[in-house]
Amino acid sequence: MRYWWVNQNQTFRQEIAGGYLWSPKRNANGARNPFYEFMREVAPGDLVFSFVDTRIFALGIVTSYCYESPKPAEFGEVGLNWEAIGWRVRANFISLLNKIRPKDHIPPRRSGTTSCPGCGLFPTMKAGPDFQCNEALCIEAPPWSHRILTTQTLEAL
């Protein structure tokens, strides 16, 4: 099992209700985006942390490999500059009763560190990131994640 982080500020309701994750294949300027490319590495059984408005709102278990898919019609006006065809994976989500604010569980920054440019929460070292965070998926589980992964939570997925 791998752990994935997804910022869903714009599409949370649609993706959670629909049981999927969707991303464009490329940035609006046509350039490749490594975070969008990570969608192709997602596999059944992987765990997703669904991050919305500074909190983890839901957990998901991926149920399919990535495949090409049109941008969901339910996105409406969201992502007008996104490509019409992107990446999609199916997932079963549960909403958390107690939304988790990761910033409350991260130790104070060490001297010489800066915040992650993706969300400003996670400390990054001058030599490179400890944890990557952006508008799409990331590949390392945050160190505090074990606190929310109880057997009961995983069985509910």
N, C-alpha and C positions, 0 to 999 in steps of 0.2 A: 504494500500500500504506500502511495505517495500522498503528500499533503499539498494542497493548493490554496492560494489566497486570491480572492477576486473582489475588486471594488465594484459595487453594483449601484452606485448612487442614482444613475439614470434609468436603469432597467430592472431593478430589484423585484418589484411587484410582478411584472410580466414573466420574468424567468423563474422565480420561485413557484408561482401559480402554474406555470406551464411545464415545470419539471425539466428545465434545460439551462444551459449556458450558451451564449452566442457571442461571437466577436467578429469584427471585420478581419479581413486577411492582411490588409495594409493600412498605413496611416492615410489621412486625407490627401497628403501630397504624393501618394503612390509608393512611398518608401516602405521597406519591410520593417516590422516592429517585432523585436524578439519576444515581447510579452504575448502578442497575438500568436506567434509561432509555437509558444508553449502549449497551446490548445491541442496541437497535433501529438503531444506526448501524454496527454491524459488517457487513463485506462480504467476499465471497470474495476470497482472496489476502491478507487482513490477517494480521499476525503477532501471536501471543499469547505473553507471558511468563507462565509458570505458577509462581507464588510459593507456597511451602509451608515453614512452620517456618523462617523467616529466609533461605531459599535459593530460587534459581530451579532447579526440578527438571526442567522440560520446556519445550520450545518447540512451538508449534502454528501451523499455517496453517489459517485459516478456509476452509471449503468450501461454506458456505451463507449465505444471508441469515437474519436472525432470524425466528422464527415462534413462535406460541403453542404451549405444550406442557404436559402434566401434569407435576407434580413426579415425577422418576424414582423408581420403586418401589425401586430399589437403594439409595436414600438411607436407607431404613429409618427409624430413630429420629432421624436427623440433620435438623435444621430443622423440628421439630414445629410451630413457630409460623409457618412459611412458608405462603404461599397454595398451594392445590392446583394452580392454573394459573399458569405463569410464562413466561419467555422462554427460547428455546433456539437455539443455533447449532451446526452440525456443524463439526468440525475434525480434522485429522490431527496427532497429537502424536508427538514423539520425546522419550524421557527422556534427559537429559544424563548422561554418565558422570561428569563432574566437575561437581557441583552448585556453582552460583555464589552466593556470599554478597555481595549488592550493597553492604552496609555496608563491605566491605573495599575497595571501589573508589570511594567517595565522598570527596571532599576534606573536610578538617575544616570544621566550621561557622564561618561568619563571625559576627562580633559582631552582636548584635541579631536573630538568627534563632531559631526554635524548631523542634521536630520536627513532622513530619506527624502529625496525630491518628490517621490510619488505621493506620500501622505503626510510627511513631516513628523511621523511618530517614531519610527525605528531608527536607532542610532546607526550611523555608517562610519566606518573607519576611513582615514585618509587614503589608505591603500586600496580600499574597495568595500563594497557593502557586506554587512553581516547578514542582512536580510533584504531581498529585493521587493519593492512594492510599487505598483503602477496601476493603470487602468485595466489590466488584464491579469493573467495568472502568474503566480510565482511558485518556486519549487522547494523552498525550505519551510518547514514548520516552525513557527515562532516558539521560543523556549518555554513560554508559559502555557502552550496548548494542552499539555497533559492535564492541567487543572480542570479543563472542561470536557475532556473525553472520558466520560464514565461508561461503564458497561451498559447502564440503562439508556444513556443517550444513543450509543451506537446501535443497540438493539431496536430502538425506535425508528431508526432509518431503514 
